[in-house]
């Protein structure tokens, strides 16, 4: 049985009310992209469950989010990942994105605007994978058209395949994300913000906590960390691992990775204002770019074009009958569901201004 955890503003409609609430005369977010408020999807981190993010959801609502939903990824799902891989979690997050989109469409505050996705720790990698135009673990997600911005909190993006921990992270997902959707792949139509923290200094010559953090950081960074006495991070993820070229970076001081560490973390009341205004700014900028029909930058465009040409020459990936020769078509053509098992695919309607 699937579970969801959502915090809704008073008066917002249930997702099931979408059909009844939709009207051709009803204003949409593209009428005034700066006036709408985001519906937020939170994708939690490794070995977490939705209840851990209820306070964060309430705080985002208090700061103007129209609705907040936490993806129903539970502790047993993460434990099963060691045998089943990250694919089932990505699928569950993708279906949560569809539901969050319904919430946005039913909300007068969001007016159907693309969702703002916040991913904590490993959830940030999952958030990136939701936009991939290439299949991941047999699942073709391609939901960039439904996402207005991605915000990652302490996510291990930059990892070494030669590190003890980094190798596992790279094999599980980060390597696929870097290959299929490098950098700010869909900018400016999707906003990108990566948040790191320097609350725990890892030191070879420090106390027990500092030495433990240093070992963990080295495990992610691999050979690049050899000989370094001090490495800054949040206690789990080093600063340099949580940042991505092309994304707007924020580094929070005196902040730790998890709310269970007994110190302010990314979602604490006293830390939210360090990144939430920037997240809103990135989301609104992406909405304006969609209305203005902005053309992606040359680097992102070249990478996307190469991916789209691969789609155009692959009969299996063209079987949906869409014209994928156009370089801007693939990212607005989301497909959610597992392939290679039942052959069933769930179509995600393109979300255009």
N, C-alpha and C positions, 0 to 999 in steps of 0.2 A: 504494500500500500504506500503510495507516495504521500509525503508530508510537505507542507509549506509553512513558512513562518513569515507573516507580513505585519507591518505596522501601517495603518492607513489614516490619513487625515480625516477629521470629522466631515461627513457629507460626501466623501468620495464614493464612487460606485464600485460594487463588486465586479470582478472580471467578467462574470457571467452576464452582466448587464450590458455588455458591449453592443450586442445587436440592437437592443432596445434604445440605447442612448445615442447611437450613430444617426446623424441626419445630414443630408447634403448641405443644409443651410447653417450647420453648426461651424463656428470658427475653428480653424486648425492652427497648429503651432507655426506653420509657415507664414501666416498672416502677420505675426509679430514675434519672431523667435526670441527677442530679448524679454518678452513679457511672461513667457511660460516657465513653469517649474518642473524639475526633472522627477520622473519616477526612477527609483534607484533599485538595482539588483545587487545584493552583496553575495559574493562567492567566498565562503570561508576557507580557512587554511587547513593544512594537514593535521589529522587527528582531532578536528573540532566537530561541533554539532551546532545547528542553528540557534539554540537557546543562548549560546555564548555571545551572540551578536545582537540580542534584543536591545541592550542599552545603546549600542551604536546606532541601531535603526531608529530608536526614539530620539536620539540626539540629532540625527540628520533630519528627521521630521521637524524638530524644533527649529532647525536652521533653514527651513523653507522647502524641503523635499516634499513633493506632492504625495507620494506613496513610497514605501520602502518594503522590499521583499528580500528575504534571505533564502538562497537556494537550498533545497532540501537534501543536502549532502551531510550524512551523519557519520559518526565515528566508525560504525561497522563498514560503511562504504570505503573509507580510507584504509581500513585493515584489509579489506578484500582487494584493494588496489595492488597489493604485493603479488597477487596471483592473477588478477584479471586485467591489470594495467589501468591507465587513466581514462580509457575510452568511455566506460560506463558513467564516470563522474562528469566528463565533458558532455555526454548526452543529457544527463539530468540537469546540468546547468543550462544547456541549450533549451530544454523544454521550459525551464524556469524563465528564461529570457522571453519565450513566447507568451507566457502568462503575464510577465511584467509588461510586455507590449500591450496586452489586453487591458491591463490596469491603466496604462498611460492613455489608451484610446477612450476609456470610460471616464477619465478624470478631466474636469474642466480646467484644472490647473496645468496639467501636462498637455492637453489637447492633442494627444496622439504623437507627441514628440518621441524621437528615438531614445532608448533607455540609457541612463548613466550607470555603468557597471563598475563596482568597486570590488577588487579582488585582494584579499589578505593572504600573504605568504604564497603557498602553492595555488591558492585561488586566483592570484594574479596571472599565473601561467595559463590556467584554464580560461580566464577571461580573454587572453590573447588568442588562444586556440579557437574560440568561438567565431573569430573573424576569418579563419584560414580558408582560402579558396581550394586548398588541397585536402584530400581525405586524411583524417587522423584516426589510426586504429580502426579502419573500416567505416568511419563515420565522416560524412561530408557535411560540414557545419555551415560555412560561408555566410555568417549572419552579420556582416559589417553594416549592411543597410539598416539594421534594426538597433544599432548601437551608436549613441551620440558621442560618448567619451568612455575611455577606459582609465581607471585610476588603480594603481597597484601600490599596496602598502607592505613594504618589507618582503618583496617577492624575489626569489633567487633567479634573476634573468641571466646574468653573466656567470657561467659556471665552467669549470674545466672538465673535459671528459676524462682527464687523467687524475682527478681528485677522487678520494674515497667516496665522499658524498656527492660531489659534483658530477661524477660519472653516472651515478644512479639517476640524478635529476635530469641530466642531459638525455639519457636514454629514455626516461619516462615521458618527457614532454619538451623541455627547454630547447633541445636540439632541433626538434621539429618546428617549433615556433620561430627560431632564429633562421631556419632555412626557408620556410614557407611565407612568413610575414615579418621580415626583418625591419627593425627600426620603426618609425612612425608610418607604417605601410600604407594606410588609407587616409593620411592627412591630406588636406585640411578638413575632409568630410567627417573624420572621426578625430576627437581630441585625445591627447595622450599625456598623462601625468604619472610620473613614478616618484614614490616617496620612500626615502631611506631614513635611517636613524643612527645616531652615534652615541647611544646611551651606555654601551658596554665596550670598553677598550680591551681588546684581546692582547695580552702580553706574555711573552715567553718567561719573563722574570717577575710576573705578578703573583697575586694570590690565587687561590684555587679557582675562583670564578673567572678571573682574567685568563688563566692558563687554559681552562676548559673552553672559553670562547675562542681563544686563539686556535686551538685544535679544530674546532668546528669551522671557523673561517678558512683555515688551511684546507680542510676537507672539501670545501666548495671551490676555492680558488686554484688548488693544485699547485703545479710548479711555479706559478707566478708569485706565490707567497713565500717561497724558500728564502731563508735568510732575513725575513722581516721580523723585527722584534715586536713591533706594535701594529695592530690592524684595528681600525674603527668599525663598529657595527652595532646592531641592536641586541646582541647576545646570541643570535642564531644566524642572521644573514649580514655579511659585511657590506658596508656602504657601497663599494664599487660593484658588488654583485647585484644590488637592487636598482641600479641606474642603467638606462638604455640610451644609446646615441639617438638623437632626434626627438626624444621625449622631453617635456618640461620637467626638470628635476627639482626636488625639494629634499633637504636633509634636515631632520628635526634633531635638536640637541636634547640630551637627558630623556631619551625615549627608548623603550625596550620593545621587543618583538611581540610579546603576548600579554594579555590582560591578567594572566595567571602568575606573572613574575613579581607581583607586589610593588610595581612602580608604574608611572604613567606609560601607556602604550599608545599606538597610533589612533585608537578610537576613544581615548580618554577625553573627558570634558575639556581639560586644559591643553589638549594637543590638537583637537579637531580644527580650531581656527587657524592652525598653522598650514593646513592643506585644503580644507573644504572650499574657501573662497576661490582658490586657484582651480579646483575641480569644476566649480560652477562656471568660471570664466572659460575654461577649455571646452566645456559642453556647449555653452552659448555661442562661442566662436565657430564651433563645428556646425551648429544649426544655421548660422548666418552664411557659412560657406556653401551649404547645400542650397539655400535659397538663391544665392548669387551664382550658382552653378560653377563653383570654383574648380579649376583644373589642378590635379595633384602636382606636386613638385617634380622636377625631372628625374631625380633618383628613384622616388617611389614609383613614378610612372613607368620607368624602364623595367624595374623589377616586376611590377604587376603585368606589364605587357608580355614579358617572358612567360609568366605563369599562365596567362590567358592563351597564349599561342600553344602551350602544351595541352591545354584543355581542348583547343580547336582541332588538334591532330589526334585526339584520343576518342575513338568512337564510343567507348563505355561511358566516358565522362560527358558526352554530348547527347546521350540517349533521351534527355528530357525534352529535346526538340527546340531548345532556346538558341538564339544566335550568340554564341560565346566568342565569335571572332572580334567583336567590339571590345576594346580594352577596358571599358568602364562597365561592362555587363556583368562579369562574374561576381563582383563584390555586392551587387544588388540582387543576386540570384541565390538566396540562401536555401540550403537543403539540410534538413535535420533528420537523423535516423540512421540505423545501422544497415550497411550493405554487406552482402556476402553471406548472410545468415538466412534471412527470410526474403530478401530482395525488396522489402518494403521501404519506401522513402516517404518522409513527411515533407510536403512542399511548404516553404516559408514564403509568403507573398512579399514581393519587393516593397520596401518602404521608401517612397520617394516624396519630395516636397509637394 
